[in-house]
Amino acid sequence: MTNPLFDLTGKVAVVTGSTRGIGKETATQLARAGAKVVISSRKQDAVSQVVEELKNEGLEAAGICCNVANKGDLQKLVDDTCKLWGQIDILVCNAATNPVYGPSIDLPEDAFDKIMNTNVKSIFLLCNMVLPEMAERKDGAIIIISSIAAVRGSGLLGAYAVSKAAEAQLARNLAVEWGPKNIRINAIAPGLIKTDFAKALWEDPRALKMQESMTPLRRIGEPNDIAGVAVCLAAPAGKYITGQYIVVDGGMTIGGSF
């Protein structure tokens, strides 16, 4: 029996960076809640594979390749989705990059630009492409996948952390601007999640044990820990939540007792 608070039947959802990890799991759970989902990433083979997996489960899915750092690709993603299914009700901005690790003094300028363009500018552009049509219908939900890096200093992920903080502020600004049109815009801040993106932080048993010891729930997260929050924010259950930065980290940022 479907709970109407989490029913997305008839809604159209676009999820960037959705061929693996948090993006793939979020797209899958949105589809299981009834949404038609657009799978998107840079590689056609990966997109096609995930679409096939979802269709084999009896879910509605389509694939559109998109490099979020390319403005033309972003516009094509929006246009092709609207041609296929008429509108976009839910947008999940998940695609991100972090090409380098190390102190900021060693960060090449082109790497900084790549991080900011991919992680921040792409979301700014994509939201502005989607929001006007949502405003016409006075309904829509946008979810930006940020990170707990946005609220903590980092000696190795400085530019990435700055980009994630910018994403959180972008969600707040857009929520203020578009709230009167009944559009909800929120950011989710995952902690350490078991994905390929964060593999260096969890594949070493000693590093994993240390991470778990600093987390009150004594485990790192799984992609569906984030996907569940995304479904809530996209569904009627989240209809009075906007402009928020929701930390999903097992309690890591609150610390633990000694």
C-alpha positions in Angstrom: 0.0 0.0 0.0 1.5 3.3 -1.1 1.8 6.1 1.5 0.5 9.3 -0.1 3.1 11.3 1.8 5.8 9.6 -0.3 4.0 9.0 -3.5 5.6 10.5 -6.6 3.4 8.9 -9.2 3.3 11.0 -12.4 6.2 13.2 -11.4 9.2 13.6 -13.6 12.6 13.6 -12.0 16.0 14.5 -13.4 19.1 13.3 -11.5 22.6 14.4 -12.6 25.5 12.1 -12.0 23.1 9.2 -11.6 25.0 6.2 -13.0 26.6 5.2 -9.7 26.7 6.0 -6.0 24.3 8.4 -4.4 23.0 9.6 -7.7 22.0 6.1 -8.9 20.5 5.2 -5.6 18.5 8.4 -5.5 17.2 7.9 -9.0 16.2 4.3 -8.2 14.3 5.3 -5.0 12.5 8.2 -6.8 11.4 5.7 -9.5 10.3 3.2 -6.9 8.2 6.0 -5.4 6.5 6.3 -8.7 8.5 9.0 -10.6 9.6 8.8 -14.1 13.4 9.3 -13.9 16.0 10.6 -16.3 19.4 9.0 -15.8 22.2 11.3 -16.7 26.0 11.3 -16.8 28.8 11.8 -19.3 29.1 8.2 -20.6 26.4 6.7 -22.8 27.3 3.1 -21.9 26.9 3.8 -18.2 23.6 5.7 -18.7 22.2 2.9 -20.9 23.1 0.2 -18.3 21.3 2.0 -15.4 18.3 2.7 -17.5 18.1 -1.0 -18.5 18.4 -2.0 -14.8 15.5 0.2 -13.8 13.3 -0.9 -16.7 14.0 -4.5 -15.8 12.6 -3.7 -12.4 9.4 -2.4 -14.0 10.3 1.3 -13.4 10.0 4.2 -15.8 13.4 5.6 -16.9 15.1 7.3 -19.8 18.7 8.2 -20.3 20.3 11.5 -21.5 24.0 12.0 -21.6 25.2 15.3 -20.1 28.5 16.8 -19.1 27.3 19.3 -16.5 30.3 21.5 -17.1 28.9 22.2 -20.6 26.1 24.7 -20.8 24.9 23.3 -24.1 24.6 19.8 -22.5 22.6 21.2 -19.6 20.1 22.9 -21.9 19.8 19.7 -24.0 19.1 17.7 -20.8 16.3 20.0 -20.0 14.9 20.3 -23.5 15.0 16.5 -24.2 13.4 15.7 -20.9 10.5 18.2 -21.6 10.1 16.7 -25.1 9.9 13.3 -23.7 7.7 13.8 -20.6 6.5 17.4 -20.8 8.0 18.9 -17.7 10.5 18.5 -14.8 8.9 18.3 -11.4 12.0 17.2 -9.4 15.6 18.1 -10.1 18.5 16.5 -8.1 21.8 18.1 -8.7 24.3 15.4 -7.7 27.1 15.5 -10.3 30.4 16.8 -8.8 34.1 16.6 -9.2 37.3 16.8 -7.1 40.3 16.3 -9.4 43.0 17.0 -6.8 43.9 16.5 -3.1 46.3 18.6 -1.2 46.7 22.1 0.4 45.2 25.1 -1.4 48.6 26.6 -2.0 49.4 23.8 -4.4 46.0 23.9 -6.2 46.4 24.9 -9.9 44.1 27.6 -11.0 42.6 25.5 -13.8 41.8 22.8 -11.2 40.0 25.4 -9.0 38.1 26.6 -12.0 37.0 23.1 -12.9 35.8 22.4 -9.4 33.8 25.6 -9.2 32.4 25.3 -12.7 31.3 21.7 -12.3 30.1 21.8 -8.7 28.6 25.3 -8.5 28.1 27.1 -11.8 26.5 24.0 -13.4 23.9 24.0 -10.7 23.3 27.7 -11.0 22.7 27.3 -14.8 20.6 24.2 -14.6 18.3 25.6 -11.9 17.8 28.7 -13.9 16.8 26.6 -16.9 14.3 24.5 -14.9 12.8 27.0 -12.5 10.7 29.2 -14.8 8.6 26.3 -16.0 8.2 25.1 -12.4 7.1 28.6 -11.5 4.4 28.5 -14.2 2.9 25.5 -12.6 3.6 26.7 -9.1 5.1 23.4 -8.1 8.6 21.9 -8.0 11.4 20.5 -5.9 15.1 20.9 -6.3 17.6 19.0 -4.2 21.3 19.8 -4.2 23.7 17.2 -3.0 26.3 19.2 -1.0 28.6 17.7 1.7 29.6 18.0 5.3 32.8 19.4 3.9 30.9 22.7 3.6 30.9 23.2 7.4 34.4 21.9 8.2 37.8 23.2 7.3 40.0 20.8 5.2 43.7 20.6 4.6 43.3 18.4 1.6 39.9 19.3 0.1 39.9 23.0 0.3 38.4 24.0 -3.0 35.9 21.1 -3.0 34.8 22.3 0.5 34.4 25.9 -0.8 32.3 24.6 -3.7 30.1 22.6 -1.4 29.5 25.6 0.9 28.6 27.6 -2.2 26.0 25.0 -3.1 24.4 25.2 0.3 24.1 29.0 0.0 22.8 28.7 -3.5 20.0 26.5 -2.2 19.1 29.1 0.4 19.2 32.0 -2.0 17.0 30.2 -4.6 14.6 29.1 -1.9 14.0 32.7 -0.9 13.6 33.8 -4.5 11.3 31.0 -5.7 9.4 30.1 -2.5 6.5 32.4 -3.5 6.0 30.2 -6.5 5.7 27.1 -4.3 9.1 25.7 -5.3 11.1 24.0 -2.6 14.9 24.0 -2.8 17.1 22.2 -0.3 20.6 20.9 0.1 21.6 17.5 1.6 25.0 17.2 3.2 26.2 13.6 3.2 28.9 12.5 5.6 31.2 9.7 4.6 29.2 7.4 2.2 30.4 4.1 0.8 30.8 5.2 -2.8 33.6 5.1 -5.4 33.9 8.9 -5.0 35.0 8.4 -1.4 36.8 5.1 -1.7 40.1 6.4 -0.5 38.5 7.2 2.9 36.9 3.8 3.5 38.6 1.0 1.6 41.6 0.9 4.0 40.4 -1.1 7.1 42.3 1.1 9.5 41.0 4.3 8.0 37.5 2.9 8.0 37.8 1.9 11.7 38.9 5.4 12.6 36.0 7.0 10.7 33.5 4.7 12.3 34.9 5.4 15.8 34.3 9.2 15.2 30.7 8.5 14.2 28.0 8.1 16.9 26.2 5.5 14.8 29.5 3.6 14.5 29.2 3.1 10.7 29.7 5.0 7.5 26.7 5.8 5.3 25.3 3.9 2.4 23.9 5.6 -0.7 20.3 4.8 0.3 20.8 6.7 3.5 20.9 9.8 1.3 18.3 8.7 -1.2 15.7 8.3 1.5 16.1 11.9 2.5 15.9 13.0 -1.1 12.7 11.1 -1.6 11.2 12.8 1.4 12.2 16.3 0.2 10.8 15.6 -3.3 7.5 14.1 -2.0 4.5 15.6 -0.3 6.2 14.7 3.0 8.6 17.6 2.4 6.2 20.2 1.2 6.9 22.6 4.0 10.7 22.2 3.9 12.7 24.7 1.9 16.1 26.5 2.1 17.5 23.9 4.4 20.9 22.3 4.7 20.2 18.8 6.0 23.2 16.9 7.4 23.1 13.1 6.9 26.3 11.9 8.5 25.5 9.4 11.3 26.3 12.2 13.8 29.9 12.7 12.7 29.7 16.5 12.8 28.2 16.6 16.3 31.1 14.6 17.7 31.0 11.8 20.2 31.5 11.2 23.9 34.7 10.2 25.5 
